[in-house]
Amino acid sequence: MQSVITSKYQTTIPKAIRDNIGLSVKDALDWKVEKRKIIISPAKRDFSEIPEFS
């Protein structure tokens, strides 16, 4: 899969990937670079940020 980087350096995560890992609006992402590859993963959230635990 591919996506394009806009003039504002934004891109869209393809729907198949969003669905596969369960991403939703306002979810945070962690970014890191390993051997010239970008690795993006859902950020681990603090339980106090999840409504049913606060």
C-alpha angles and dihedrals in degrees: 000000000000138000133186128243111230127220087267090054092250127136138183121244106228114251093238090058094044090051094044095056097029101245119175136185112290094018112143123234131209116220128199138158122227122176092340092309123117113227116197122184137165110274116244108248128217110246089235088067093058111087097221091055099043 
